[in-house]
Amino acid sequence: MVQPGIEVLLKEQKHLIAGARIGAVVHPASVLPTLQHTADALLAEKSIRLVSLFGPQHGARGDKQDNMVESRFYLDADVNLSVHSLYGETRRPTEEMLSDLDVLIFDLQDIGTRVYTFIHTMAYCMQACARYGKAMVVLDRPNPINGEQVEGSLLEPEFSSFVGLYPLPMRHGMTVGELALLYNTEFGIGCHLTVVPARGWHRRQWFDQTGLPWVMPSPNLPTLDTATVYSGMVLVEGTLVSEGRGTTRPFELVGAPYVNARSLAGRLNEMRLPGVFFRPVNFEPTFQKFAQMACGGVQIHVQDRDVFEPFLTGIAVVSAIKALYPDSFEWRRPPYEYEYQRMPIEILCGGNRIPRQIEAGAPLEEIRQGWQDDVARFLAQRKSYLLYE
């Protein structure tokens, strides 16, 4: 079984934080293999002084169901700790939040996608630690969709946002610990950083091969299947098509009231995208887009995850719906994730090239070829920061 960074820390490296005043960035998936929560494990250690907790998007308890729902400061009565929100009035730790700390621990389960906000919360924490003279310890965890496959164009700096701070491809194939090392050097953060690697993880491994228990990293990522498709299906958030929020299969179900399920499934299956089959479905979201309305659409069934290309698949789905229903399809307008000017689809794609290609009806192979040089550059850049074989 793989040992996450928190387990390695407590068994072998407590000296890193012994006697220090500690804050911890956590969420429901911050657990040991026994399912004991990181905060409880730290509190149980007499040599560790846990002072406060910090919650990312969806909150430290993961209780904020929908996206873009802010959380506030509160006192956790169960453990008698202050809980600071990093998704509310501020997304960065303030000097006041860090004033009674020596070390900030980061222990969030990421899902390997540039637009998932936890890695940007980590970057903001690193920046704050550098600014206010605090040490930061990142407790690493596996990339659940493996650390080998990389896909998508690099984010263009002028499209930087809370769903993409730095020039990463959409599917980056790195762990949070590896990203922290890359951020600290390549993007000049320069904080006092220690990464505690997970033990026993190999880059080719998916989460269900680690022996670790799956706990939802956020409310709309209920399963590894969801995480597998998320790197592409998140693009649907940049449209007024439902990405399946409000159903039991978010990001695997996609559709709208004007969509004919069989027509969409037929068009997508004709594309013969690798490793995936599109099944016609009808569904009714309970909240978010088209709540309580019957939608036609597809369910994305990944049949071979080792050849499946999620980002290309997401582009194909958006392109197909736009082509079939040009009079009904609409792009989502800002604001979106604290961006008030640029279109959501642009900040999700990390630039405007791919949205323009979708608008122009460009062939999928042309779109795919457009990011191959970016992937090659990123693979070379990340090489010296990789911690796992």
C-alpha positions in Angstrom: 0.0 0.0 0.0 1.1 3.5 -0.8 1.9 5.7 2.3 0.7 9.3 1.9 3.0 12.1 3.1 1.1 12.6 6.4 1.8 9.0 7.3 5.5 9.3 6.4 5.6 12.5 8.5 4.1 11.0 11.6 6.1 7.8 11.4 9.5 9.1 10.5 9.8 12.9 10.2 8.0 14.5 13.1 11.2 16.4 13.8 10.3 18.7 10.9 7.5 20.2 12.9 8.1 19.2 16.6 7.6 22.1 18.9 6.5 24.4 16.2 3.1 26.1 16.0 1.3 24.5 13.1 -1.5 25.5 10.8 -2.9 22.9 8.3 -4.7 23.3 5.0 -7.1 20.3 4.9 -10.3 19.0 3.5 -12.3 15.7 3.9 -9.8 13.7 1.8 -6.9 14.7 4.1 -6.9 11.2 5.7 -4.4 8.5 6.6 -4.9 5.0 5.2 -6.9 4.2 8.4 -9.3 7.0 7.4 -8.2 9.0 10.5 -8.3 12.7 9.5 -5.0 14.6 9.3 -6.2 17.2 11.9 -7.1 14.4 14.4 -3.8 12.7 13.8 -1.8 15.9 14.4 -3.8 16.7 17.5 -3.1 13.2 18.9 0.7 13.9 18.8 2.0 15.5 22.0 5.1 16.9 20.3 3.0 18.8 17.7 1.1 22.0 18.4 -1.7 22.3 15.9 -3.1 25.9 16.2 -5.5 26.4 13.3 -7.0 24.9 10.2 -7.4 26.4 6.7 -10.1 25.4 4.3 -9.9 25.5 0.4 -12.8 25.7 -2.0 -15.8 23.7 -0.7 -14.5 24.3 2.9 -12.3 22.4 5.3 -15.3 20.0 5.9 -16.2 19.8 2.2 -19.8 21.0 3.1 -20.1 23.6 0.3 -21.8 21.4 -2.3 -21.8 23.7 -5.4 -18.9 25.5 -7.0 -18.2 29.1 -6.4 -19.9 29.0 -2.9 -17.8 30.8 -0.4 -17.0 29.8 3.1 -16.3 31.9 6.2 -14.1 31.8 9.3 -15.5 29.6 12.1 -14.5 27.8 15.3 -14.6 24.1 15.0 -16.1 23.1 18.3 -15.1 19.4 17.9 -11.4 20.1 18.0 -11.5 23.7 19.4 -9.5 25.1 16.5 -10.0 28.2 14.4 -10.8 27.5 10.7 -9.8 30.1 8.2 -11.4 30.2 4.8 -9.2 30.4 1.7 -12.2 30.6 -0.6 -14.2 33.6 0.6 -13.1 37.2 1.4 -9.6 36.1 0.5 -8.0 33.2 -1.3 -4.6 33.9 0.2 -3.6 33.5 3.8 -3.3 36.9 5.4 -0.6 38.1 7.8 -3.1 37.9 10.6 -4.0 34.3 9.8 -0.4 33.3 9.9 0.7 35.5 12.8 0.6 32.7 15.5 2.1 30.0 13.2 5.7 28.9 12.6 4.8 26.3 9.9 1.9 25.9 7.5 1.2 22.3 6.4 -0.6 21.6 3.1 -2.4 18.2 2.8 -5.0 18.2 0.1 -5.8 15.5 -2.4 -5.5 16.9 -5.9 -6.9 15.3 -9.1 -4.2 16.1 -11.6 -5.9 18.9 -13.5 -4.7 22.5 -14.0 -8.1 24.1 -13.3 -8.7 22.3 -10.0 -8.3 25.1 -7.5 -6.4 23.3 -4.8 -3.0 23.6 -6.5 -3.6 27.4 -6.8 -4.5 27.6 -3.1 -1.2 25.8 -2.5 0.7 28.5 -4.6 -1.0 31.3 -2.7 0.0 29.6 0.6 3.6 29.4 -0.6 3.6 33.0 -1.6 2.2 34.1 1.8 4.7 32.0 3.6 7.5 33.6 1.6 6.2 37.0 2.3 5.6 36.6 6.0 8.6 34.4 6.9 6.9 31.1 7.6 8.0 27.6 6.7 5.7 25.4 4.5 5.5 21.7 4.5 3.7 19.9 1.7 2.5 16.4 2.5 2.4 14.7 -0.8 -0.3 12.3 -2.2 -0.6 10.4 -5.4 -1.9 11.9 -8.6 -5.1 9.8 -8.9 -5.1 9.8 -12.7 -1.4 8.7 -12.9 1.7 10.7 -13.3 2.7 9.7 -16.9 0.0 11.1 -19.2 0.2 14.8 -20.0 -2.3 16.6 -22.3 -3.2 20.1 -23.4 -1.7 23.4 -24.2 0.2 25.5 -21.7 -1.7 28.3 -20.0 -0.9 31.7 -21.5 0.2 34.1 -18.7 -2.3 36.8 -19.7 -5.1 34.3 -19.0 -3.9 33.6 -15.5 -6.7 33.2 -12.9 -7.7 31.1 -9.9 -8.3 28.2 -12.2 -4.9 28.5 -13.7 -2.0 30.6 -12.2 1.0 29.2 -14.0 1.8 27.8 -17.5 0.8 24.1 -17.0 -1.0 21.9 -19.4 -4.5 20.9 -18.6 -3.5 17.4 -17.5 -0.1 17.9 -15.9 0.8 14.4 -14.6 2.4 15.7 -11.4 1.7 15.5 -7.6 1.1 18.5 -5.4 4.6 18.0 -3.9 6.2 18.0 -7.3 4.2 21.0 -8.4 5.3 22.8 -5.2 9.0 22.2 -6.0 8.4 23.4 -9.6 6.4 26.5 -8.5 9.0 27.5 -5.9 11.9 27.5 -8.4 10.5 28.0 -11.9 8.0 30.7 -10.9 10.2 32.4 -8.3 8.1 32.0 -5.1 11.2 31.2 -3.0 9.4 30.1 0.2 11.1 27.9 2.9 9.6 24.7 1.5 9.8 21.0 2.6 8.0 18.3 0.6 7.4 15.0 2.4 6.9 12.5 -0.5 4.4 9.7 -0.5 6.1 6.3 -0.2 5.6 3.4 -2.7 3.8 5.3 -5.4 4.9 4.9 -9.0 4.0 7.3 -11.9 2.0 4.7 -13.8 -0.3 4.0 -10.9 -4.0 5.1 -10.8 -5.6 5.7 -7.5 -7.3 2.4 -7.3 -3.9 0.7 -7.6 -2.5 2.4 -4.5 -4.5 0.5 -1.8 -5.6 3.9 -0.4 -9.2 4.6 0.4 -11.0 7.0 -1.9 -12.5 10.0 -0.2 -14.2 12.7 -2.3 -11.7 15.6 -2.7 -14.7 17.8 -3.4 -18.5 17.2 -3.5 -18.8 16.9 -7.3 -15.8 14.5 -7.6 -17.5 11.5 -6.0 -15.4 8.7 -7.7 -12.2 8.0 -9.6 -14.4 7.7 -12.7 -15.3 11.3 -12.3 -11.7 12.4 -11.8 -10.7 10.4 -15.0 -13.0 12.5 -17.2 -12.7 15.8 -15.3 -9.7 17.2 -17.2 -11.9 17.5 -20.3 -15.5 17.6 -19.1 -14.7 20.6 -16.9 -14.8 22.6 -20.2 -18.5 22.3 -20.2 -18.5 24.7 -17.2 -17.6 27.3 -19.8 -20.9 26.8 -21.6 -24.6 26.9 -20.6 -24.8 23.2 -21.2 -25.2 21.1 -18.0 -22.0 19.3 -16.9 -24.2 17.0 -14.8 -24.0 19.0 -11.5 -27.1 18.1 -9.6 -27.0 14.5 -10.7 -25.2 11.5 -9.2 -22.7 11.5 -12.1 -21.3 15.0 -12.4 -18.9 15.5 -15.4 -19.9 12.1 -16.7 -23.3 13.3 -17.7 -23.6 16.2 -20.2 -26.6 17.6 -21.9 -29.3 20.3 -22.2 -33.1 20.4 -22.8 -32.6 21.0 -26.5 -30.3 18.1 -27.0 -31.4 14.9 -28.7 -29.5 12.2 -26.9 -29.3 9.7 -29.8 -28.1 12.4 -32.2 -25.4 13.6 -29.9 -24.2 10.1 -29.0 -24.1 9.1 -32.6 -22.1 12.2 -33.6 -19.6 11.7 -30.9 -19.2 7.9 -31.4 -18.5 8.6 -35.1 -15.4 10.5 -34.1 -13.9 7.3 -32.7 -12.1 9.0 -29.9 -9.7 6.7 -28.1 -10.8 4.7 -25.1 -14.3 6.1 -24.7 -18.0 5.4 -25.7 -20.9 7.8 -25.5 -24.2 6.4 -24.3 -27.4 8.4 -25.0 -29.1 9.4 -21.7 -31.8 11.6 -20.3 -31.4 13.2 -16.9 -32.9 15.9 -14.7 -30.5 17.9 -12.5 -31.7 18.7 -9.0 -29.7 22.0 -8.9 -27.5 24.3 -11.0 -28.1 24.5 -14.8 -31.5 23.3 -15.9 -32.6 22.3 -12.4 -35.8 20.3 -12.5 -35.7 20.2 -16.3 -35.5 17.2 -18.5 -32.2 17.1 -20.4 -31.0 15.0 -23.3 -27.4 14.2 -23.5 -24.7 11.5 -23.1 -22.9 9.6 -20.4 -19.1 9.3 -21.0 -18.0 5.7 -20.5 -14.2 5.3 -20.4 -13.4 1.9 -21.7 -9.6 2.1 -21.8 -8.3 4.8 -19.4 -4.7 4.3 -20.5 -5.4 5.6 -24.0 -8.3 7.9 -23.1 -7.6 11.6 -23.8 -9.9 13.6 -21.5 -9.0 17.1 -22.7 -9.5 16.2 -26.4 -12.8 14.4 -25.4 -14.1 17.5 -23.6 -13.3 19.7 -26.7 -15.1 17.1 -28.9 -18.2 17.2 -26.7 -18.5 21.0 -26.6 -17.8 21.1 -30.4 -20.4 18.5 -31.2 -23.1 20.2 -29.2 -22.3 23.6 -30.7 -22.3 22.1 -34.2 -25.6 20.3 -33.8 -27.4 23.1 -32.0 -25.9 26.4 -33.1 -29.1 28.4 -32.4 -29.4 27.0 -28.8 -25.8 26.6 -27.7 -24.4 29.5 -25.6 -21.0 30.2 -24.0 -21.1 31.1 -20.3 -20.5 34.7 -19.5 -18.4 36.1 -16.6 -18.1 36.3 -13.7 -16.6 32.9 -13.1 -14.2 31.9 -10.3 -13.3 35.5 -9.5 -12.6 36.5 -13.1 -14.9 39.3 -14.3 -13.6 40.1 -17.7 -12.5 37.1 -19.7 -14.8 34.4 -20.9 -14.9 31.3 -18.6 -14.1 29.0 -21.5 -10.9 31.1 -22.2 -9.6 30.8 -18.6 -10.5 27.1 -18.5 -8.6 26.5 -21.7 -5.8 28.8 -20.6 -6.1 30.9 -23.7 -8.3 31.9 -26.6 -6.8 29.7 -29.3 -8.9 26.6 -28.6 -12.2 28.5 -28.1 -11.6 30.1 -31.5 -10.8 26.8 -33.0 -14.1 25.4 -31.6 -15.9 28.4 -33.0 -14.4 27.8 -36.4 -15.2 24.1 -36.4 -11.5 23.1 -36.6 -10.8 19.3 -37.0 -10.0 17.6 -33.7 -6.6 16.4 -35.0 -5.6 20.0 -35.8 -6.5 21.0 -32.3 -4.6 18.1 -30.7 -1.5 18.9 -32.8 -1.6 22.4 -31.6 -0.5 21.5 -28.1 2.2 18.9 -28.8 5.1 21.4 -28.7 3.7 22.7 -25.4 3.6 19.2 -23.9 7.2 18.5 -25.0 8.4 21.8 -23.4 6.6 21.0 -20.2 7.9 17.5 -20.0 11.4 18.9 -20.2 10.8 21.6 -17.7 9.2 19.3 -15.1 11.8 16.6 -15.3 14.1 17.8 -12.5 11.2 18.1 -10.0 9.8 14.6 -10.3 10.0 12.6 -7.1 8.7 9.2 -8.3 9.8 6.7 -11.0 
